[in-house]
Amino acid sequence: MPSETFRTVTEEETIALGRKLGSRLTGVVLLIGNLGAGKTTLTKGLVEGRGAATAEAVSSPTFTLIHRYGEDVFHVDLYRLDEAREVEALGLDELFDTGSLVVLEWAERFPELMPADRTEIRIRALADDSREIEITRFSENISS
């Protein structure tokens, strides 16, 4: 799959990139990165870019597991879950079928539960405090 790579230096730049991406991303988006890499910061921009809420209104759903913004954005955090059955109990399949933007943090821990048709955004914190953000689209409907 072809991918796009961006680099941001500040939190504001990461949110601004999220705004730009939020207006064009659809379906399931997996945010992959270490703790503190900037997944929730990027999500602030994604949500704002969709017009679902302001960046200030977005917070990590670490304890609630799922936040809903507006009519069509769900932000899910699987960090505190240890077993696939716990994730299945959240009803993610139903969320995936809504046509909403579903942004998942820590979903790479449960690859067997993720749809083949998805976007993966890998965020890496670099030594100079900047972020490298790589976006790859995966689809089960690939034409040659």
Sequence and secondary structure as in RCSB ss.txt:
>XXXX:A:sequence
MPSETFRTVTEEETIALGRKLGSRLTGVVLLIGNLGAGKTTLTKGLVEGRGAATAEAVSSPTFTLIHRYGEDVFH
VDLYRLDEAREVEALGLDELFDTGSLVVLEWAERFPELMPADRTEIRIRALADDSREIEITRFSENISS
>XXXX:A:secstr
  EEEEEE SHHHHHHHHHHHHTT  SEEEEE  TTSSHHHHHHHHHHHTTSS GGG    TTTSEEEETTTEEE
EE TT  SHHHHHTTTHHHHHTTTSEEEEESGGG GGGS SSEEEEEEEE TTS EEEEEEEE S    
